[in-house]
Amino acid sequence: MALGAILGTGWYAGNVGMFGPNKYGDNPYLLLELHIEYEDGSTQIVVSDQSWKTMAGPVLYSDLLKGESFDARLEPKGWSLPGFDDDAWESPSIFERYEGVLTPQVDPPVQVMKEMLPVSMKKTPRGSYLFDMGQNMVGWVRLQIEDGQEGQLVTVSCAEMLNEDNTLYTINLREAVQQETYRNINQSIRLQRRFRKLYIHFPVDGYSE
């Protein structure tokens, strides 16, 4: 059995609206307690502690306002599977004893409610592609890349409307970049998996185009 986790800054260490980052802490921490019941009736509890290992992964940054930057070349193959060699990884920083009261999340979780396809796609004179989702909404972008090149950078920008020249209108976003970047993995992996999928881990963007 293996258990792995990817941490994002969220509101804890990321941007909180117009108030900026690090309003609650500087770095994200993992608090985990997994209860396992086996078929023979025995039980096991797995907790997050100093025995875990950590490393800087392929998510270079991930923020509710800035978006996400992901470099697939930096993702160790099989890092969350049994038998992975983590000798080169570091021991995690341990959060000092928390004196507050931990309570479960009271609001509904962010989750996929519906999958939507663009109503149109246009190639712009700049060589980029413009996707129209047909309505103003919030959500994740899922994009399939065919025949990508090693190290190729794919950028996805989101906006609610267009300028007169059909470029994205982003003035109303102010400092909320709402942009995802994906750096393609090496060619050998690409050939084994013909389609690479871009699926954002943490940000939730608002857009119509």
Number of C-alpha atoms within 10 A of each C-alpha: 6 9 11 10 10 13 14 22 20 19 18 17 19 24 19 17 12 10 8 13 18 16 13 12 13 12 15 16 17 14 9 11 11 11 10 12 11 8 7 6 7 8 10 10 9 11 14 15 16 10 8 14 16 15 11 11 16 17 19 13 17 21 26 21 23 18 23 25 21 24 18 19 17 14 14 13 10 10 15 14 12 10 10 12 11 13 7 9 12 12 13 16 12 11 12 6 6 7 6 6 5 7 6 5 7 6 6 6 7 9 8 8 7 6 9 10 10 13 11 11 12 11 10 11 7 7 8 11 12 19 16 18 17 14 13 13 12 13 18 18 18 12 14 12 15 12 13 20 14 16 15 13 14 16 13 17 17 23 21 20 18 13 9 8 7 10 14 16 16 18 9 10 14 9 13 18 18 22 18 24 19 23 21 23 20 15 14 9 14 18 12 8 12 13 14 18 15 21 14 22 17 19 21 18 25 16 20 18 24
